[in-house]
């Protein structure tokens, strides 16, 4: 059973101090597992990551994990990687971001 295709986008994750505010998290390789046809609907997946992700981020960097579950039981954890490079914003923009965060909480 094919769970995920190579480079399948699983989530857009927030990036702190990045030239872009998010990075797409993708599965680096196709994920195929042998499962009984009658049980394939019981499998699920969720994305987990540590926040905040800080720039710079480079294409292929691990940015999180995809957790495959069967019912409530965790079966496997696989890496999620950045689809593209996210440069660190300049010093002035970091200052403005900090100011906005402290003033408005965003």
C-alpha positions, 0 to 999 in steps of 0.5 A: 500500500502506498502511503506517500509519494516522494516529495508529497507536501504534508504541511506548511510549517511556520518559520521564524526570521525567514525570508518566507514565513512558511516552509513546505514539509515533504516526504523525501522518499516514496513510502510503501508498506505491506498491509492487509487490504481490510485494514488499510482504512485504520491507518492514519498519519499526523505531522509533528515538529518543534516550533518555531523553526528558525531560518536559515533552512536548507532544502533537504533539512529535517523539519519534522516527522510524519507519524503513521498510526494504526488506530491509536497505536504509533507504528512508525515515524518518518522524517519530513524535509524542507522542500526549498531553501528559506533564507534568514531575513536581514537585521532590519526586518528581524528588528521589525519582526521582534517589535511587532511580536512584542507590541502585538503578540504576532 
